[in-house]
Amino acid sequence: MVVILNLYSEGKELKKLILNDLYYHLQGELEGRKMGIGPFKELSQYLVESNFLGSYQQQFREDFFAKNMFLFDLTQLRSDLNLGAWDCSDWRTSKEIAETMLRFLQDANTVMLLSSSKLSALKELIAVLAVYHDDSKGRATTGEKIQNELIFTCVDNICQSFLATIEMLSPVLDASEDMLNILACQVELLLLLTRTVCKGLSTDISLLVMKCASSGLKLLSELKLLPSKANLIMKLLLTLLLLVLQSNSLNLNFDAAADEGSGKDFSKVSNATLGLLPILCNCITTSEHCMLSLSVMDLILGSFLMPRTWLPVLQNHLQMQFVMLKLQDKNSSTIPIIMKFFLTIARTRGAAEMLYSSGFLSSLRVLFSQSGEVLSRIGSPNMSTSEKLEIPQDIWGLGLAVVTAMVQSLGDSSSGTAIVESMMPYFFSEKTHLIFNSLDAPDFPSEDHDKKRPRAQRPWISFATLKETEHTLMLMCELAKHWNSWIKAIKNVDKQLREKCIHLLAFISRGTQRLGEPSIRSPPLLCPPTLKEDFETCSKPSYINSRSGWFALSPPGCMPKPKISSISTALSIYGQTADTTGPVPKTCFSDTVAVQVYRITFLLLKFLCLQAEGAAKRAEEAGFIDLAHFPELPMPEILHGLQDQAITIVVELCQAHKPTESLEIKSVCNLLLQVLEMALQLELCVLQICAIRPVLGRVEDFSKEAKSLFSALEGHDFLKASRNSLKQMISCIYPGLL
């Protein structure tokens, strides 16, 4: 017998090889060939079906106080077998086999006890850490924290254990419930530890966690039967992956601004994310994992990979038709996630072609028709905040943004032209009311101080509403470039479109004129935080720190909406006649709202400039200016107000900051200088069309402002191009001024 065993594959890995052959023998295979059912398989099937050990198997309960836990009652089994009597019978030769069976059953009891102990320890550790790091309301505690180095060591150990457990599983076999329970606890513990140090997560630890997530998702998605526990593990892994990638996106971008050597770390993370894409594409096809998978993919595509890298992977692995069908589920919470994902990929020509060929435009029409008026602006003061949050307000705006990105990416190609020709009549005939709603200017607070006269509370808007306005204007600007198609599509609404744009510009321009009026006690724009992200930024300090323009106007209207019980406070803040108690501090959210106002200003001016340029070309072709059909343009006073705001804020920021400003400061300065230049361009157009000259008083005021501006711009090289372009425009309106 010993000789035979030594000859069996030369005695190497004997146990593993025998068990492997035994498994395939039970499956009816011998050396890769199918074989008939023999006595051995018949006997094994009989033993399994008879469940001869069932009466000795104990029902295991996870009781912390239980003692002598076991899976098989070996004492009873040994008593029933009465092995001592086997020596006196013909069974004496089988006694060794029976003893071996009992040893294996004892090993099973030991493994069960070890597994249950490990599972209980993991659960208790998770509970202790959760209490240690968070209070009863889920807020971070202020006590002493566990050192990051210790947490990193724990994460490393858990990851190694997780990977070892994954290697033990095989897609061919069903994973045991005990194994899945341990995996679930390991991932939950990883998620908890990672969340506590997400801001200080090192690249090496991030890569290790990503490897765990990749291996786990790949294996669990390949299991023939996906138990509910495996489903939960996949959700936890996707959540863990999203957390790690968000942390790396913030940390690497911050480090890149301060340390050029962080590029190596970024490359490592980018390479790791590329291998995740096929796995995530597979996870998307499961409804339970679709939203998280799309969120992770959106973050990867937007922050870590270049289009030339991810586009071939999506073309080969992404089931676009499945994702497109999810848009038809009007009750699905994944719709905003899908639209954001589409917006990310639509900025690339190849992906925009994928969207177009997959029928995105028709799916978008169906989505809009199903949602109806829910997609329009929701500003009723009678609707509670919770009701508003249940409705995805940004779907309409995101739909416009995706179409805009597709038109930009496809350009003058046949697909791009087809989109323009089909969507222009749709938006400006069938959905005109939604376009107009997005361009409505808020009402200024009443200046009537008669406290006895009741007045209706002014409606408030959300930041999502401002984004919707931006997306609407971006679409209008992009479509207006296709002049011949544009004038045909909007011939019935062109006048109304321009009037609404001018009214909105007037609102933005007029706002700062009220800063010095002591009688005005209410903010011109009521935009309190509504979403979780809004409240988070509302608790952060200002990042622009400007005391001018809409940066000074927005804080009072960007405070959290008062509770209904605090009716007196609500009246004081939201446009009634009670006196204010003092200045409202500027926040990150109020700055974000102010920047959004100026982004809208830029797009309004851009659209009106495109209208003026189109009319000028038409006049040049005709040989004369037809004033009766020339587009409406803003009055000089409106443009002067915008110019003054832009100059004042840029001068303030340039004087307060060194040439090494933050990216946010640089972005705001560039945006406002573009606003200033386009406002001057429109003013020049108005002066030439109306054959008038600038008012003398305005020339003197602007001369002082311009000198102050160019003096402040000195030493800021990032504004050099804008400064030169601005000088040329000023010389056209005010020759010799500079």
PyMOL commands that set and color helices and strands:
alter all, ss='L'
color gray80, all
select helices_A, chain A and resi 2-11+14-26+39-50+54-56+74-81+83-88+90-133+148-168+177-196+198-200+203-222+228-258+260-284+287-303+307-317+320-326+335-346+349-357+360-375+385-390+394-410+414-430+432-438+463-480+483-489+494-514+532-538+549-557+567-573+588-622+627-629+636-656+663-690+696-713+717-733
alter helices_A, ss='H'
color red, helices_A
select strands_A, chain A and resi 29-30+33-34
alter strands_A, ss='S'
color yellow, strands_A
deselect
rebuild
show_as cartoon
